[in-house]
Amino acid sequence: MVISLRFEVSFGQLAVFAGALSQPFNDWTNQHVEQGFSWREGSVSFRTISEAGELFVVVNVVDQLENVNPSAIRIIEVPFEVPKDGTIEIGSITETVPVSIPSGPYLLRCEFMKANADDTEWAQLTFAKDHVPHFLIVLADPDITARGELLTTARPAQS
């Protein structure tokens, strides 16, 4: 299953969350910014390369993860549980897109790529079924400065 999305990024984050979550976005601490993601059950936001602008996102649902994309400049993996109804939303603060994928636990890999020739930024979200969920910065660009243990909890952002 492959889905392509395009939306406007705001506040430098790409969010993935359960569609029924009442407060879907996460609060960010300095440690979250340094590690490039803010996670809590049902919601994860990844720090984007640019603070704002258009982002093209490819969403894949696979059984097994493949090798990382050679164009990737930042890669982060986190656990993610798709709710029983299969409805999640992907986007940013000002715009999200509903997506339906099979329910269950996944390892979610977020890969940010080098901008295309037309300067369009893009990312790939891969939901892998047959992997042990974990938190990992697979590839860090210079803006990811986390050292030591990752912060794997967050609070809902206040509206």
N, C-alpha and C positions, 0 to 999 in steps of 0.2 A: 504494500500500500504506500503510495507516494502522493503527497498533497503539496501544492505550491500556494504560498500566500504573499501578499505585499501590503504593507501598512506603514504608517508614520510612527517613528519612535519618538517618545517623549521621556524626559528625565533619565535618559541613558539606560533604559532597561527593556529587555525582552522577557515577557512574563508568560508562564504556563500555569494554568490553575484549573481546578475542578469547577465545572460550569455553575454549580449550585452554591459555591462558596460566597457567603454574604460580604465578607471583607477580603477580596481576592489578592490585593497587593500587599507586599511586605515592607516593613520599616527597615531601613538600612543603617547599620552602625559603621564606624570607620573600618572595623575588621571585615564586615561584609564587602565594603568597597574594595579593600585590599585583596580579597580572595576572589572577587568577581561574581559572587552570587549571594543571594539571601534566600534561605530555604526554611519551610515549615511544612508539616503534613498538608498535602493538597495544593500547595502553592510554591513555585520557585520563580525567582527573577534572576536573569543573568545580565551582568553589566555589558552593555554594547560597546562597540569600538568608538562610535560617535554619540554625542549627547542627544542629538536630534537629527531627523531626516528620514528618508525612505529606506526601508529594509525589506529585502526579498528573503523569504524563508522557505526552505524545502523541509517537509516533515516526512519522515520514513518510519514505518512500523516493520520491524524485522524479528526473526527468531534469534539470530546471532549477530553480534557486532562484527563489522568488517574493519579493515585497517583504516586509520585516520585519513582524512582527505589531505593530500600533499599541499593544497593551497591554504590549509588552516593556519591561523596565527594565534588562536586561543581555543583551547578545548577543556571543557569541564564536564564531569560526570556526577550525577546525583540519583538517588532513588526517587521514583515517582509512581504513585498509585492512581490509576485511572478509575473513577467511580463506577459503580455497577451499571449506571445508565450509559456509560461510555462518552459522556459529554465533557469536553474540556474547552478552554478558551486559550488562544494564543494571541499575543499582541503587546501593547504598551498601555500606558496610563490613559491616553485619549482615544485609543482605538483597539478593540480586540475582535477576533474572528472565532466563532464557534466551530469546533471540529469534533467529529465523532470517530473514536477508535475503540477497538475491543477493550473491555474492562480488565483490570488486574494489575499486578505489580510489574514494574519495568525498571530497567536502568536507562536513564535519560542522558544522552550525550548531546551537548551543545557545542557546535563547532562554528566559530566565526572565521570567515575567509577574507583573503585579500580582496579589495574592491575590484569589480569588473573594469573593463576598459572604459566604460562610460561612467565610472566612479560610483556605480550602484553598490552599496554594501549588501552583503548577503550572509546568511547563516544556515546551518543545517541542524535540525533537531531529529535525533534518532531514538526511538523508543524500542529497546531490545528486551524481548521476553525472557530469554534463557540465560540471564546473567545474574550473579549475586549482586544485589544493590550495594553501592558504596559511594563515598564522597571522595572525589579525586580531581585535582588540577592536573590534567594530562599534559597540557602545553600552555605555558604562560608567556604572554608578550610583556614588554616593559611596564605596562600599566598594572599588571598583576604582581603585587609585592608581598603577598602573604608569606609568612614564615611560621613554621610550626603547625600546631593543631588547627584544623579548620573549624569555624563556628557553624554548627549544624542546627541551629535553632534561630527563629526570628519571631517577631511579633507582627500582628496585622498593622498595616499603616492606617492611621486615623484619617478620615475624610474631612 
